[in-house]
Amino acid sequence: MSGQEKVRVSVLIHGRQYTITGTESPDHMKEVAGIVDEKMREINSINPNLNTETLAVLTAVNSIHEYMKLQEEYERILQELNRIKE
Amino acid sequence: MSGQEKVRVSVLIHGRQYTITGTESPDHMKEVAGIVDEKMREINSINPNLNTETLAVLTAVNSIHEYMKLQEEYERILQELNRIKE
């Protein structure tokens, strides 16, 4: 399969079926969906009164927050690597 | 402000007000909300018929996918750094 071929995968997230498309392997896409499902369950267990829309928005907020923390750490070690290589 | 103090910030994401809580600065939380809002707008422009719930779930899926890509790259350079340091 060519790396740029579009793949459609049906996944179950928070009890609903979604079709996601991407150029990654179906396994990767199912793993990503599983992480989102788990995060939504976690947030739901803390705030059981949230509707799915709010839950999904807060899950996205949480994911981007974690992305930014990882990016900071990534840039820190990249700088360290570049200093050593100089 | 102590690093663990809970902060509540009201943010506008895809035309709706959400209260998000965290231990980060309000500026960081608003930046995160702005990225989520932008991602939802991007996905909405490609698929204008999606409801907000689906849009938010797909935004979360996309965010986790990008997190996993960054994590792979992070682990790659971390290994390189550890090899050099040995």
Backbone of each chain as nested JSON, in Angstrom:
{
  "chains": [
    {"id": "A", "residues": [
      {"number": 1, "name": "MET", "atoms": {"N": [0.853, -1.205, 0.0], "CA": [0.0, 0.0, 0.0], "C": [0.88, 1.244, 0.0]}},
      {"number": 2, "name": "SER", "atoms": {"N": [0.58, 2.168, -0.89], "CA": [1.384, 3.403, -0.938], "C": [1.122, 4.234, 0.315]}},
      {"number": 3, "name": "GLY", "atoms": {"N": [2.131, 4.97, 0.761], "CA": [2.031, 5.73, 1.996], "C": [0.96, 6.8, 1.954]}},
      {"number": 4, "name": "GLN", "atoms": {"N": [0.577, 7.241, 0.775], "CA": [-0.377, 8.344, 0.692], "C": [-1.799, 7.884, 0.375]}},
      {"number": 5, "name": "GLU", "atoms": {"N": [-2.007, 6.565, 0.284], "CA": [-3.337, 6.067, -0.031], "C": [-4.29, 6.32, 1.139]}},
      {"number": 6, "name": "LYS", "atoms": {"N": [-5.489, 6.823, 0.833], "CA": [-6.453, 7.128, 1.898], "C": [-7.135, 5.852, 2.385]}},
      {"number": 7, "name": "VAL", "atoms": {"N": [-7.189, 5.706, 3.687], "CA": [-7.801, 4.533, 4.301], "C": [-9.006, 5.025, 5.106]}},
      {"number": 8, "name": "ARG", "atoms": {"N": [-10.111, 4.297, 5.024], "CA": [-11.291, 4.621, 5.841], "C": [-11.476, 3.516, 6.872]}},
      {"number": 9, "name": "VAL", "atoms": {"N": [-11.589, 3.898, 8.117], "CA": [-11.75, 2.91, 9.18], "C": [-12.954, 3.312, 10.031]}},
      {"number": 10, "name": "SER", "atoms": {"N": [-13.775, 2.335, 10.374], "CA": [-14.912, 2.589, 11.253], "C": [-14.493, 2.261, 12.683]}},
      {"number": 11, "name": "VAL", "atoms": {"N": [-14.67, 3.213, 13.579], "CA": [-14.24, 3.015, 14.969], "C": [-15.373, 3.383, 15.927]}},
      {"number": 12, "name": "LEU", "atoms": {"N": [-15.315, 2.806, 17.123], "CA": [-16.321, 3.087, 18.147], "C": [-15.677, 3.995, 19.201]}},
      {"number": 13, "name": "ILE", "atoms": {"N": [-16.218, 5.207, 19.343], "CA": [-15.692, 6.131, 20.355], "C": [-16.852, 6.6, 21.224]}},
      {"number": 14, "name": "HIS", "atoms": {"N": [-16.741, 6.349, 22.504], "CA": [-17.771, 6.735, 23.479], "C": [-19.162, 6.268, 23.018]}},
      {"number": 15, "name": "GLY", "atoms": {"N": [-19.208, 5.018, 22.588], "CA": [-20.484, 4.395, 22.234], "C": [-21.057, 4.773, 20.888]}},
      {"number": 16, "name": "ARG", "atoms": {"N": [-20.32, 5.56, 20.116], "CA": [-20.819, 5.93, 18.787], "C": [-19.825, 5.547, 17.701]}},
      {"number": 17, "name": "GLN", "atoms": {"N": [-20.362, 5.183, 16.532], "CA": [-19.533, 4.771, 15.412], "C": [-19.081, 6.008, 14.624]}},
      {"number": 18, "name": "TYR", "atoms": {"N": [-17.803, 6.097, 14.336], "CA": [-17.283, 7.194, 13.509], "C": [-16.446, 6.597, 12.388]}},
      {"number": 19, "name": "THR", "atoms": {"N": [-16.485, 7.227, 11.232], "CA": [-15.596, 6.823, 10.155], "C": [-14.443, 7.805, 10.121]}},
      {"number": 20, "name": "ILE", "atoms": {"N": [-13.237, 7.296, 10.298], "CA": [-12.089, 8.197, 10.211], "C": [-11.255, 7.825, 8.986]}},
      {"number": 21, "name": "THR", "atoms": {"N": [-10.716, 8.843, 8.357], "CA": [-9.896, 8.604, 7.166], "C": [-8.49, 9.105, 7.432]}},
      {"number": 22, "name": "GLY", "atoms": {"N": [-7.54, 8.458, 6.82], "CA": [-6.155, 8.88, 7.002], "C": [-5.244, 8.11, 6.087]}},
      {"number": 23, "name": "THR", "atoms": {"N": [-3.982, 8.422, 6.144], "CA": [-3.01, 7.729, 5.302], "C": [-2.2, 6.726, 6.129]}},
      {"number": 24, "name": "GLU", "atoms": {"N": [-2.537, 6.607, 7.397], "CA": [-1.833, 5.666, 8.274], "C": [-2.476, 4.277, 8.179]}},
      {"number": 25, "name": "SER", "atoms": {"N": [-1.865, 3.309, 8.844], "CA": [-2.422, 1.947, 8.825], "C": [-3.71, 1.907, 9.642]}},
      {"number": 26, "name": "PRO", "atoms": {"N": [-4.649, 1.016, 9.275], "CA": [-5.871, 0.879, 10.068], "C": [-5.564, 0.604, 11.546]}},
      {"number": 27, "name": "ASP", "atoms": {"N": [-4.509, -0.165, 11.826], "CA": [-4.159, -0.46, 13.222], "C": [-3.818, 0.813, 13.991]}},
      {"number": 28, "name": "HIS", "atoms": {"N": [-3.034, 1.683, 13.345], "CA": [-2.678, 2.95, 13.989], "C": [-3.94, 3.768, 14.254]}},
      {"number": 29, "name": "MET", "atoms": {"N": [-4.829, 3.825, 13.261], "CA": [-6.036, 4.637, 13.4], "C": [-6.94, 4.091, 14.514]}},
      {"number": 30, "name": "LYS", "atoms": {"N": [-6.991, 2.751, 14.628], "CA": [-7.799, 2.149, 15.703], "C": [-7.162, 2.419, 17.072]}},
      {"number": 31, "name": "GLU", "atoms": {"N": [-5.84, 2.43, 17.114], "CA": [-5.147, 2.718, 18.379], "C": [-5.451, 4.154, 18.823]}},
      {"number": 32, "name": "VAL", "atoms": {"N": [-5.376, 5.097, 17.868], "CA": [-5.684, 6.505, 18.161], "C": [-7.121, 6.63, 18.681]}},
      {"number": 33, "name": "ALA", "atoms": {"N": [-8.059, 5.974, 17.998], "CA": [-9.469, 6.029, 18.418], "C": [-9.625, 5.45, 19.824]}},
      {"number": 34, "name": "GLY", "atoms": {"N": [-8.888, 4.388, 20.125], "CA": [-8.943, 3.769, 21.45], "C": [-8.462, 4.717, 22.536]}},
      {"number": 35, "name": "ILE", "atoms": {"N": [-7.433, 5.498, 22.226], "CA": [-6.916, 6.468, 23.203], "C": [-7.958, 7.571, 23.447]}},
      {"number": 36, "name": "VAL", "atoms": {"N": [-8.583, 8.054, 22.367], "CA": [-9.621, 9.093, 22.507], "C": [-10.783, 8.556, 23.344]}},
      {"number": 37, "name": "ASP", "atoms": {"N": [-11.214, 7.325, 23.041], "CA": [-12.305, 6.688, 23.777], "C": [-11.967, 6.619, 25.273]}},
      {"number": 38, "name": "GLU", "atoms": {"N": [-10.747, 6.221, 25.573], "CA": [-10.312, 6.084, 26.971], "C": [-10.279, 7.442, 27.674]}},
      {"number": 39, "name": "LYS", "atoms": {"N": [-9.762, 8.455, 26.971], "CA": [-9.707, 9.809, 27.543], "C": [-11.109, 10.336, 27.824]}},
      {"number": 40, "name": "MET", "atoms": {"N": [-12.043, 10.083, 26.891], "CA": [-13.413, 10.55, 27.099], "C": [-14.024, 9.857, 28.313]}},
      {"number": 41, "name": "ARG", "atoms": {"N": [-13.739, 8.578, 28.48], "CA": [-14.25, 7.832, 29.624], "C": [-13.686, 8.402, 30.932]}},
      {"number": 42, "name": "GLU", "atoms": {"N": [-12.392, 8.718, 30.911], "CA": [-11.737, 9.284, 32.096], "C": [-12.392, 10.601, 32.509]}},
      {"number": 43, "name": "ILE", "atoms": {"N": [-12.54, 11.516, 31.525], "CA": [-13.122, 12.83, 31.818], "C": [-14.578, 12.661, 32.257]}},
      {"number": 44, "name": "ASN", "atoms": {"N": [-15.279, 11.724, 31.625], "CA": [-16.672, 11.456, 31.979], "C": [-16.81, 10.936, 33.41]}},
      {"number": 45, "name": "SER", "atoms": {"N": [-15.835, 10.148, 33.854], "CA": [-15.928, 9.6, 35.211], "C": [-15.727, 10.708, 36.255]}},
      {"number": 46, "name": "ILE", "atoms": {"N": [-14.989, 11.755, 35.879], "CA": [-14.793, 12.882, 36.798], "C": [-15.989, 13.842, 36.734]}},
      {"number": 47, "name": "ASN", "atoms": {"N": [-16.536, 14.026, 35.515], "CA": [-17.681, 14.932, 35.312], "C": [-18.813, 14.173, 34.605]}},
      {"number": 48, "name": "PRO", "atoms": {"N": [-19.592, 13.407, 35.355], "CA": [-20.583, 12.533, 34.708], "C": [-21.734, 13.277, 34.032]}},
      {"number": 49, "name": "ASN", "atoms": {"N": [-21.868, 14.582, 34.301], "CA": [-23.015, 15.303, 33.736], "C": [-22.735, 15.973, 32.391]}},
      {"number": 50, "name": "LEU", "atoms": {"N": [-21.522, 15.829, 31.89], "CA": [-21.194, 16.499, 30.621], "C": [-21.822, 15.759, 29.436]}},
      {"number": 51, "name": "ASN", "atoms": {"N": [-22.305, 16.511, 28.456], "CA": [-22.786, 15.848, 27.239], "C": [-21.591, 15.472, 26.349]}},
      {"number": 52, "name": "THR", "atoms": {"N": [-21.873, 14.639, 25.358], "CA": [-20.772, 14.093, 24.538], "C": [-19.998, 15.194, 23.829]}},
      {"number": 53, "name": "GLU", "atoms": {"N": [-20.721, 16.231, 23.387], "CA": [-20.054, 17.332, 22.685], "C": [-19.015, 18.003, 23.587]}},
      {"number": 54, "name": "THR", "atoms": {"N": [-19.437, 18.348, 24.808], "CA": [-18.519, 18.996, 25.741], "C": [-17.367, 18.06, 26.107]}},
      {"number": 55, "name": "LEU", "atoms": {"N": [-17.714, 16.803, 26.311], "CA": [-16.716, 15.789, 26.646], "C": [-15.656, 15.698, 25.54]}},
      {"number": 56, "name": "ALA", "atoms": {"N": [-16.116, 15.711, 24.294], "CA": [-15.183, 15.599, 23.168], "C": [-14.313, 16.857, 23.058]}},
      {"number": 57, "name": "VAL", "atoms": {"N": [-14.919, 18.035, 23.288], "CA": [-14.145, 19.28, 23.224], "C": [-13.076, 19.277, 24.324]}},
      {"number": 58, "name": "LEU", "atoms": {"N": [-13.462, 18.866, 25.544], "CA": [-12.498, 18.838, 26.649], "C": [-11.402, 17.792, 26.4]}},
      {"number": 59, "name": "THR", "atoms": {"N": [-11.758, 16.704, 25.728], "CA": [-10.762, 15.685, 25.373], "C": [-9.755, 16.269, 24.379]}},
      {"number": 60, "name": "ALA", "atoms": {"N": [-10.27, 17.038, 23.42], "CA": [-9.376, 17.682, 22.454], "C": [-8.469, 18.692, 23.161]}},
      {"number": 61, "name": "VAL", "atoms": {"N": [-9.048, 19.464, 24.09], "CA": [-8.267, 20.449, 24.86], "C": [-7.148, 19.733, 25.626]}},
      {"number": 62, "name": "ASN", "atoms": {"N": [-7.505, 18.635, 26.285], "CA": [-6.529, 17.873, 27.067], "C": [-5.423, 17.3, 26.164]}},
      {"number": 63, "name": "SER", "atoms": {"N": [-5.825, 16.815, 24.987], "CA": [-4.844, 16.232, 24.06], "C": [-3.86, 17.287, 23.563]}},
      {"number": 64, "name": "ILE", "atoms": {"N": [-4.376, 18.47, 23.243], "CA": [-3.495, 19.54, 22.757], "C": [-2.576, 20.016, 23.879]}},
      {"number": 65, "name": "HIS", "atoms": {"N": [-3.097, 20.067, 25.096], "CA": [-2.265, 20.443, 26.242], "C": [-1.097, 19.457, 26.378]}},
      {"number": 66, "name": "GLU", "atoms": {"N": [-1.384, 18.165, 26.287], "CA": [-0.321, 17.162, 26.405], "C": [0.654, 17.247, 25.232]}},
      {"number": 67, "name": "TYR", "atoms": {"N": [0.118, 17.553, 24.05], "CA": [0.98, 17.731, 22.877], "C": [1.983, 18.865, 23.12]}},
      {"number": 68, "name": "MET", "atoms": {"N": [1.48, 19.986, 23.674], "CA": [2.355, 21.14, 23.9], "C": [3.422, 20.852, 24.951]}},
      {"number": 69, "name": "LYS", "atoms": {"N": [3.053, 20.076, 25.995], "CA": [4.043, 19.703, 27.014], "C": [5.129, 18.823, 26.395]}},
      {"number": 70, "name": "LEU", "atoms": {"N": [4.707, 17.869, 25.56], "CA": [5.67, 16.968, 24.914], "C": [6.562, 17.757, 23.957]}},
      {"number": 71, "name": "GLN", "atoms": {"N": [5.963, 18.721, 23.267], "CA": [6.723, 19.537, 22.319], "C": [7.824, 20.337, 23.029]}},
      {"number": 72, "name": "GLU", "atoms": {"N": [7.486, 20.866, 24.209], "CA": [8.494, 21.598, 25.01], "C": [9.67, 20.69, 25.351]}},
      {"number": 73, "name": "GLU", "atoms": {"N": [9.333, 19.494, 25.822], "CA": [10.341, 18.513, 26.214], "C": [11.154, 18.081, 24.981]}},
      {"number": 74, "name": "TYR", "atoms": {"N": [10.46, 17.912, 23.858], "CA": [11.108, 17.537, 22.598], "C": [12.127, 18.601, 22.192]}},
      {"number": 75, "name": "GLU", "atoms": {"N": [11.726, 19.861, 22.269], "CA": [12.623, 20.954, 21.882], "C": [13.816, 21.053, 22.831]}},
      {"number": 76, "name": "ARG", "atoms": {"N": [13.574, 20.755, 24.109], "CA": [14.646, 20.793, 25.09], "C": [15.723, 19.749, 24.753]}},
      {"number": 77, "name": "ILE", "atoms": {"N": [15.312, 18.512, 24.465], "CA": [16.334, 17.498, 24.192], "C": [16.94, 17.685, 22.799]}},
      {"number": 78, "name": "LEU", "atoms": {"N": [16.177, 18.267, 21.88], "CA": [16.723, 18.551, 20.55], "C": [17.857, 19.581, 20.661]}},
      {"number": 79, "name": "GLN", "atoms": {"N": [17.638, 20.593, 21.496], "CA": [18.684, 21.605, 21.733], "C": [19.914, 20.968, 22.368]}},
      {"number": 80, "name": "GLU", "atoms": {"N": [19.675, 20.086, 23.338], "CA": [20.785, 19.406, 24.01], "C": [21.574, 18.58, 23.002]}},
      {"number": 81, "name": "LEU", "atoms": {"N": [20.853, 17.874, 22.136], "CA": [21.495, 17.045, 21.101], "C": [22.324, 17.919, 20.163]}},
      {"number": 82, "name": "ASN", "atoms": {"N": [21.755, 19.038, 19.757], "CA": [22.464, 19.926, 18.831], "C": [23.711, 20.527, 19.482]}},
      {"number": 83, "name": "ARG", "atoms": {"N": [23.63, 20.839, 20.778], "CA": [24.797, 21.37, 21.493], "C": [25.925, 20.339, 21.522]}},
      {"number": 84, "name": "ILE", "atoms": {"N": [25.567, 19.084, 21.803], "CA": [26.569, 18.015, 21.885], "C": [27.217, 17.78, 20.52]}},
      {"number": 85, "name": "LYS", "atoms": {"N": [26.414, 17.86, 19.464], "CA": [26.902, 17.577, 18.105], "C": [27.816, 18.665, 17.56]}},
      {"number": 86, "name": "GLU", "atoms": {"N": [27.701, 19.878, 18.131], "CA": [28.455, 21.02, 17.587], "C": [29.961, 20.792, 17.672]}}
    ]},
    {"id": "B", "residues": [
      {"number": 1, "name": "MET", "atoms": {"N": [1.648, 32.498, 42.405], "CA": [0.662, 31.42, 42.354], "C": [1.38, 30.084, 42.433]}},
      {"number": 2, "name": "SER", "atoms": {"N": [0.911, 29.195, 43.293], "CA": [1.564, 27.888, 43.413], "C": [1.304, 27.088, 42.144]}},
      {"number": 3, "name": "GLY", "atoms": {"N": [2.244, 26.227, 41.778], "CA": [2.144, 25.458, 40.542], "C": [0.955, 24.524, 40.525]}},
      {"number": 4, "name": "GLN", "atoms": {"N": [0.443, 24.142, 41.699], "CA": [-0.638, 23.164, 41.743], "C": [-2.008, 23.798, 41.975]}},
      {"number": 5, "name": "GLU", "atoms": {"N": [-2.048, 25.141, 42.022], "CA": [-3.327, 25.804, 42.275], "C": [-4.237, 25.652, 41.054]}},
      {"number": 6, "name": "LYS", "atoms": {"N": [-5.511, 25.305, 41.3], "CA": [-6.451, 25.1, 40.185], "C": [-6.938, 26.439, 39.654]}},
      {"number": 7, "name": "VAL", "atoms": {"N": [-6.902, 26.571, 38.36], "CA": [-7.324, 27.8, 37.704], "C": [-8.527, 27.46, 36.834]}},
      {"number": 8, "name": "ARG", "atoms": {"N": [-9.544, 28.307, 36.836], "CA": [-10.697, 28.12, 35.946], "C": [-10.681, 29.235, 34.917]}},
      {"number": 9, "name": "VAL", "atoms": {"N": [-10.776, 28.856, 33.662], "CA": [-10.758, 29.856, 32.597], "C": [-11.942, 29.606, 31.671]}},
      {"number": 10, "name": "SER", "atoms": {"N": [-12.615, 30.673, 31.279], "CA": [-13.722, 30.558, 30.343], "C": [-13.178, 30.817, 28.938]}},
      {"number": 11, "name": "VAL", "atoms": {"N": [-13.43, 29.877, 28.032], "CA": [-12.886, 30.027, 26.671], "C": [-13.993, 29.802, 25.646]}},
      {"number": 12, "name": "LEU", "atoms": {"N": [-13.791, 30.349, 24.457], "CA": [-14.762, 30.195, 23.368], "C": [-14.172, 29.213, 22.354]}},
      {"number": 13, "name": "ILE", "atoms": {"N": [-14.852, 28.078, 22.173], "CA": [-14.383, 27.093, 21.193], "C": [-15.54, 26.759, 20.258]}},
      {"number": 14, "name": "HIS", "atoms": {"N": [-15.332, 27.0, 18.976], "CA": [-16.347, 26.737, 17.94], "C": [-17.693, 27.375, 18.33]}},
      {"number": 15, "name": "GLY", "atoms": {"N": [-17.604, 28.625, 18.764], "CA": [-18.814, 29.402, 19.05], "C": [-19.502, 29.099, 20.366]}},
      {"number": 16, "name": "ARG", "atoms": {"N": [-18.916, 28.22, 21.154], "CA": [-19.536, 27.919, 22.454], "C": [-18.566, 28.175, 23.597]}},
      {"number": 17, "name": "GLN", "atoms": {"N": [-19.128, 28.6, 24.729], "CA": [-18.326, 28.918, 25.902], "C": [-18.067, 27.64, 26.701]}},
      {"number": 18, "name": "TYR", "atoms": {"N": [-16.83, 27.404, 27.078], "CA": [-16.497, 26.263, 27.932], "C": [-15.654, 26.759, 29.098]}},
      {"number": 19, "name": "THR", "atoms": {"N": [-15.843, 26.14, 30.26], "CA": [-14.983, 26.438, 31.393], "C": [-13.954, 25.325, 31.487]}},
      {"number": 20, "name": "ILE", "atoms": {"N": [-12.692, 25.681, 31.388], "CA": [-11.67, 24.651, 31.545], "C": [-10.871, 24.929, 32.813]}},
      {"number": 21, "name": "THR", "atoms": {"N": [-10.489, 23.851, 33.463], "CA": [-9.728, 23.991, 34.704], "C": [-8.378, 23.319, 34.519]}},
      {"number": 22, "name": "GLY", "atoms": {"N": [-7.389, 23.858, 35.212], "CA": [-6.058, 23.273, 35.108], "C": [-5.115, 23.944, 36.068]}},
      {"number": 23, "name": "THR", "atoms": {"N": [-3.895, 23.45, 36.089], "CA": [-2.904, 24.032, 36.992], "C": [-1.929, 24.917, 36.21]}},
      {"number": 24, "name": "GLU", "atoms": {"N": [-2.198, 25.079, 34.91], "CA": [-1.33, 25.915, 34.076], "C": [-1.802, 27.371, 34.136]}},
      {"number": 25, "name": "SER", "atoms": {"N": [-1.028, 28.25, 33.513], "CA": [-1.417, 29.664, 33.505], "C": [-2.646, 29.857, 32.61]}},
      {"number": 26, "name": "PRO", "atoms": {"N": [-3.477, 30.859, 32.921], "CA": [-4.621, 31.143, 32.051], "C": [-4.195, 31.371, 30.595]}},
      {"number": 27, "name": "ASP", "atoms": {"N": [-3.042, 32.003, 30.38], "CA": [-2.572, 32.239, 29.011], "C": [-2.335, 30.935, 28.269]}},
      {"number": 28, "name": "HIS", "atoms": {"N": [-1.714, 29.979, 28.965], "CA": [-1.465, 28.675, 28.334], "C": [-2.797, 28.013, 27.985]}},
      {"number": 29, "name": "MET", "atoms": {"N": [-3.754, 28.068, 28.933], "CA": [-5.048, 27.415, 28.718], "C": [-5.808, 28.078, 27.552]}},
      {"number": 30, "name": "LYS", "atoms": {"N": [-5.694, 29.399, 27.444], "CA": [-6.351, 30.084, 26.318], "C": [-5.676, 29.73, 24.982]}},
      {"number": 31, "name": "GLU", "atoms": {"N": [-4.356, 29.556, 25.024], "CA": [-3.625, 29.181, 23.806], "C": [-4.081, 27.792, 23.334]}},
      {"number": 32, "name": "VAL", "atoms": {"N": [-4.189, 26.861, 24.301], "CA": [-4.632, 25.5, 23.988], "C": [-6.043, 25.542, 23.375]}},
      {"number": 33, "name": "ALA", "atoms": {"N": [-6.935, 26.317, 24.016], "CA": [-8.314, 26.433, 23.517], "C": [-8.323, 27.016, 22.101]}},
      {"number": 34, "name": "GLY", "atoms": {"N": [-7.451, 27.968, 21.841], "CA": [-7.351, 28.594, 20.515], "C": [-6.93, 27.59, 19.455]}},
      {"number": 35, "name": "ILE", "atoms": {"N": [-6.022, 26.675, 19.821], "CA": [-5.576, 25.651, 18.872], "C": [-6.725, 24.678, 18.563]}},
      {"number": 36, "name": "VAL", "atoms": {"N": [-7.477, 24.298, 19.613], "CA": [-8.616, 23.392, 19.411], "C": [-9.657, 24.066, 18.51]}},
      {"number": 37, "name": "ASP", "atoms": {"N": [-9.942, 25.335, 18.787], "CA": [-10.904, 26.098, 17.985], "C": [-10.481, 26.135, 16.517]}},
      {"number": 38, "name": "GLU", "atoms": {"N": [-9.198, 26.364, 16.283], "CA": [-8.67, 26.438, 14.921], "C": [-8.768, 25.076, 14.221]}},
      {"number": 39, "name": "LYS", "atoms": {"N": [-8.425, 24.009, 14.955], "CA": [-8.504, 22.658, 14.384], "C": [-9.939, 22.312, 14.015]}},
      {"number": 40, "name": "MET", "atoms": {"N": [-10.892, 22.686, 14.883], "CA": [-12.303, 22.399, 14.591], "C": [-12.74, 23.167, 13.345]}},
      {"number": 41, "name": "ARG", "atoms": {"N": [-12.275, 24.398, 13.224], "CA": [-12.631, 25.199, 12.049], "C": [-12.059, 24.556, 10.774]}},
      {"number": 42, "name": "GLU", "atoms": {"N": [-10.816, 24.075, 10.87], "CA": [-10.165, 23.426, 9.716], "C": [-10.951, 22.197, 9.257]}},
      {"number": 43, "name": "ILE", "atoms": {"N": [-11.279, 21.322, 10.244], "CA": [-12.004, 20.084, 9.896], "C": [-13.393, 20.43, 9.374]}},
      {"number": 44, "name": "ASN", "atoms": {"N": [-14.015, 21.454, 9.963], "CA": [-15.339, 21.89, 9.522], "C": [-15.316, 22.424, 8.087]}},
      {"number": 45, "name": "SER", "atoms": {"N": [-14.229, 23.079, 7.716], "CA": [-14.162, 23.636, 6.357], "C": [-14.041, 22.519, 5.321]}},
      {"number": 46, "name": "ILE", "atoms": {"N": [-13.458, 21.377, 5.735], "CA": [-13.342, 20.231, 4.819], "C": [-14.647, 19.432, 4.803]}},
      {"number": 47, "name": "ASN", "atoms": {"N": [-15.3, 19.329, 5.983], "CA": [-16.557, 18.568, 6.106], "C": [-17.622, 19.458, 6.739]}},
      {"number": 48, "name": "PRO", "atoms": {"N": [-18.265, 20.332, 5.946], "CA": [-19.176, 21.322, 6.535], "C": [-20.448, 20.711, 7.13]}},
      {"number": 49, "name": "ASN", "atoms": {"N": [-20.731, 19.44, 6.827], "CA": [-21.987, 18.858, 7.317], "C": [-21.89, 18.164, 8.671]}},
      {"number": 50, "name": "LEU", "atoms": {"N": [-20.711, 18.14, 9.257], "CA": [-20.555, 17.447, 10.541], "C": [-21.168, 18.26, 11.678]}},
      {"number": 51, "name": "ASN", "atoms": {"N": [-21.793, 17.581, 12.621], "CA": [-22.279, 18.291, 13.805], "C": [-21.101, 18.531, 14.77]}},
      {"number": 52, "name": "THR", "atoms": {"N": [-21.342, 19.396, 15.75], "CA": [-20.231, 19.809, 16.629], "C": [-19.642, 18.629, 17.387]}},
      {"number": 53, "name": "GLU", "atoms": {"N": [-20.504, 17.692, 17.78], "CA": [-20.022, 16.522, 18.521], "C": [-19.017, 15.72, 17.688]}},
      {"number": 54, "name": "THR", "atoms": {"N": [-19.406, 15.419, 16.455], "CA": [-18.519, 14.646, 15.575], "C": [-17.244, 15.44, 15.297]}},
      {"number": 55, "name": "LEU", "atoms": {"N": [-17.415, 16.731, 15.062], "CA": [-16.281, 17.62, 14.799], "C": [-15.296, 17.589, 15.969]}},
      {"number": 56, "name": "ALA", "atoms": {"N": [-15.827, 17.63, 17.194], "CA": [-14.968, 17.628, 18.379], "C": [-14.263, 16.281, 18.537]}},
      {"number": 57, "name": "VAL", "atoms": {"N": [-14.998, 15.177, 18.268], "CA": [-14.385, 13.846, 18.372], "C": [-13.259, 13.719, 17.333]}},
      {"number": 58, "name": "LEU", "atoms": {"N": [-13.515, 14.167, 16.097], "CA": [-12.483, 14.07, 15.055], "C": [-11.288, 14.973, 15.373]}},
      {"number": 59, "name": "THR", "atoms": {"N": [-11.552, 16.093, 16.025], "CA": [-10.463, 16.982, 16.45], "C": [-9.593, 16.291, 17.501]}},
      {"number": 60, "name": "ALA", "atoms": {"N": [-10.261, 15.593, 18.431], "CA": [-9.521, 14.842, 19.455], "C": [-8.706, 13.731, 18.796]}},
      {"number": 61, "name": "VAL", "atoms": {"N": [-9.303, 13.036, 17.824], "CA": [-8.602, 11.957, 17.1], "C": [-7.36, 12.525, 16.407]}},
      {"number": 62, "name": "ASN", "atoms": {"N": [-7.548, 13.648, 15.728], "CA": [-6.437, 14.282, 15.022], "C": [-5.328, 14.716, 15.987]}},
      {"number": 63, "name": "SER", "atoms": {"N": [-5.736, 15.242, 17.15], "CA": [-4.752, 15.71, 18.139], "C": [-3.934, 14.542, 18.692]}},
      {"number": 64, "name": "ILE", "atoms": {"N": [-4.609, 13.431, 18.972], "CA": [-3.903, 12.257, 19.498], "C": [-2.978, 11.673, 18.422]}},
      {"number": 65, "name": "HIS", "atoms": {"N": [-3.444, 11.685, 17.185], "CA": [-2.59, 11.201, 16.084], "C": [-1.296, 12.031, 16.016]}},
      {"number": 66, "name": "GLU", "atoms": {"N": [-1.436, 13.343, 16.102], "CA": [-0.243, 14.21, 16.05], "C": [0.641, 14.003, 17.282]}},
      {"number": 67, "name": "TYR", "atoms": {"N": [0.01, 13.765, 18.433], "CA": [0.778, 13.489, 19.648], "C": [1.636, 12.241, 19.448]}},
      {"number": 68, "name": "MET", "atoms": {"N": [1.025, 11.193, 18.874], "CA": [1.755, 9.932, 18.698], "C": [2.908, 10.08, 17.7]}},
      {"number": 69, "name": "LYS", "atoms": {"N": [2.697, 10.894, 16.663], "CA": [3.783, 11.137, 15.691], "C": [4.94, 11.859, 16.374]}},
      {"number": 70, "name": "LEU", "atoms": {"N": [4.607, 12.872, 17.189], "CA": [5.646, 13.64, 17.894], "C": [6.371, 12.743, 18.898]}},
      {"number": 71, "name": "GLN", "atoms": {"N": [5.608, 11.86, 19.543], "CA": [6.198, 10.959, 20.529], "C": [7.223, 10.021, 19.877]}},
      {"number": 72, "name": "GLU", "atoms": {"N": [6.887, 9.527, 18.683], "CA": [7.83, 8.674, 17.933], "C": [9.127, 9.428, 17.664]}},
      {"number": 73, "name": "GLU", "atoms": {"N": [8.982, 10.663, 17.18], "CA": [10.131, 11.504, 16.846], "C": [10.928, 11.826, 18.124]}},
      {"number": 74, "name": "TYR", "atoms": {"N": [10.202, 12.083, 19.211], "CA": [10.823, 12.379, 20.504], "C": [11.673, 11.193, 20.954]}},
      {"number": 75, "name": "GLU", "atoms": {"N": [11.104, 9.99, 20.86], "CA": [11.837, 8.791, 21.291], "C": [13.053, 8.538, 20.413]}},
      {"number": 76, "name": "ARG", "atoms": {"N": [12.912, 8.861, 19.134], "CA": [14.03, 8.687, 18.199], "C": [15.209, 9.575, 18.607]}},
      {"number": 77, "name": "ILE", "atoms": {"N": [14.956, 10.858, 18.87], "CA": [16.081, 11.748, 19.217], "C": [16.582, 11.48, 20.637]}},
      {"number": 78, "name": "LEU", "atoms": {"N": [15.691, 10.994, 21.514], "CA": [16.121, 10.643, 22.871], "C": [17.113, 9.474, 22.811]}},
      {"number": 79, "name": "GLN", "atoms": {"N": [16.82, 8.502, 21.958], "CA": [17.732, 7.358, 21.786], "C": [19.07, 7.825, 21.224]}},
      {"number": 80, "name": "GLU", "atoms": {"N": [18.991, 8.738, 20.239], "CA": [20.22, 9.259, 19.631], "C": [21.057, 9.967, 20.69]}},
      {"number": 81, "name": "LEU", "atoms": {"N": [20.389, 10.771, 21.521], "CA": [21.075, 11.516, 22.589], "C": [21.729, 10.54, 23.576]}},
      {"number": 82, "name": "ASN", "atoms": {"N": [21.005, 9.498, 23.948], "CA": [21.543, 8.522, 24.903], "C": [22.732, 7.761, 24.322]}},
      {"number": 83, "name": "ARG", "atoms": {"N": [22.679, 7.465, 23.002], "CA": [23.796, 6.783, 22.334], "C": [25.048, 7.635, 22.391]}},
      {"number": 84, "name": "ILE", "atoms": {"N": [24.888, 8.94, 22.106], "CA": [26.024, 9.88, 22.077], "C": [26.614, 10.021, 23.471]}},
      {"number": 85, "name": "LYS", "atoms": {"N": [25.739, 10.06, 24.496], "CA": [26.193, 10.27, 25.873], "C": [26.916, 9.049, 26.459]}},
      {"number": 86, "name": "GLU", "atoms": {"N": [26.685, 7.869, 25.872], "CA": [27.265, 6.632, 26.457], "C": [28.786, 6.653, 26.453]}}
    ]}
  ]
}
